[in-house]
Amino acid sequence: MKVLVGPNGKGLEEAIPELSQMYPDIEFVHCARREDTSEMIVDASIYLGGLNRETFLAAKRLKWIQTTSTGVNRYLAIPELVESDVLLSSVRGTHGACLAESVFAMILAFTRQIRNCVTKQQQRDWSNRECRPRMIELTGSTMGIIGFGAVGRAVAKRAAAFDMRVVAVDLFPTNTPPSVSELWGLDHLDELLGQSDYVVVAVPYTPDTEGMIGAKEIGKMKPTAMLVGISRGKIIDEDALVAALRGGGLKAAALDVFAQEPLPADSDLWDIENLLITPHAAGGTQFERQYILDIFCENLDRFVRGELPLLNQIDKERGF
């Protein structure tokens, strides 16, 4: 049985010597160049990494794909993969802490005037009288979380530490932590939007969540509120967000994910003063490689033993 480790930028191939010792009956091969993936995947039973339709169609023996990401929308955009018996598993749950930290970094960049102070530093401007009166404390404010999986729960945990009130909605509203005031079904989305001072979008991208936060939903939010998109692009309607930020419908927003990535140079989003942009990098952490390998090894054990489902195995019809 052959395992192909695809190009990944995370150094996963460095674990191949150890994996070969742990699984002596399995051949582990690394593909360093993306253009070689289709050729090298032909006889692979297992693939670890990202792939496109061309690469998937080249795979003749593939039984299981382990992604290196939480989101799987790019994989599910391959119709032949969705229709096949090839198993698909994600690394869902591994990015909770780092994404939650990024959420609060984005929020604090505005509330504590960090963005403004950095600009003033470059100008050698001692801006005490300008920045200090604008600073906002999070104590007593309401955090609204859309999607209460691993990321949403990590955000809630940190919001509680800031003495914030936390409300959340989820497709499966169960196991409410003590720190969360309300955990509702998605039918309470409007209620969450109306109550929240900060709204974090953490649902996975599926056909049902595409455009989930549009002009109507943004219109339900307080004009003093901040919207943070941290899961996948296309969930927040970017045109509606631009209109709200420019027209005073929202005080601020921060996005790490976009409908088109990389974000085109001519996008209106670049020039909006009250929008913070990060380049789909919020999932970065020094622990990322180990998190991925831990899930992969757990799943490899299950796969070899024929024990299903795999950890984080995707229901390809539901999309998560």
C-alpha positions, 0 to 999 in steps of 0.5 A: 500500500502506498501513501503519497504525501503531497506538496503542503508547505507544512513540512509533513514530509519530514515525518516520513522516516518515522512513519516508515518505522511505525508502518513498515508494510506501507510505502510513504512517498513525498511529491515535492512539486505540484506539477508532479502530483498527477503522475505520482498519485496514480498508484497511491491508496492514500493521499495526504494533502490538497488536490484538484480535479485533474489530480483526483482523476489521475488516481486509479487506486485511491481509497482515502484522502486526508486533507490538511485543512479544516474546510473541505469545499475545494475537495467537494467541488470535484464531482467525481470525488463526491460521487466516488467511494473514496473516503475524505477526512479533514483536520477539523478541530485542530485550528480552534485555538489559533483561529480564536486568538486571531479573532481577538487580535482582529477585534483588539486591533480596533477596540484598543486602537492598535491599527491606528497606533501602528500608523502613528508610530510610522509617522513618529506621531505621539497620538495619545489625545487621538487614540485614548478617547477612542479605546473600548473595553470588551467587558459586558459586551455581547459576543455572537458566534455563528457556528459552534464547533471547535472554533466557535467554542474556542472563541466562546472560551476566550470571550468569557475570559474577557467578561463578555456575554456569549450567545451562539447559533448552530445547526446542532445546538447541544452541549452548552458550556457554562460560559455561554448564555444562549446556544440556539438553533439557526432559526435564532440567527436574527436574534443573535445578530440584533443582540451582538456587539461582535459577530464571528462567522465560524460555520463551514462553507456548504451550499446551505451557508453560501451567502448566509450573511447578506444585506438583510442579515447585516441590516439586523446588526447594530451599526456599532457592531463588528463582523469577523469572518474566519471560516470560509469565503462566500458565507459573507456577501462581500458586496453587502459588507462593503455597502454597510461599512461605507454607509455606516451600517457597521462600525468595523469588520475583519476578514481572513477568508474571501470569495476569491483567493488571493484577493484581487488587487482591484477588489473594493475591500482593500480600500475600506478604512474600517476593514482589517484584511489578513490573507487566509493565514489565521490558522497558522500555528507552530503546532500545525504540522503535529496537529495534522500528523496526529489526526493522520496517524489516528486515521491511518490506524483505523484505515489499516484495521478497517475501522470506520468512520475515520476521525473527522470523516466527511459526509460528502452529501452534507458537506461536513 
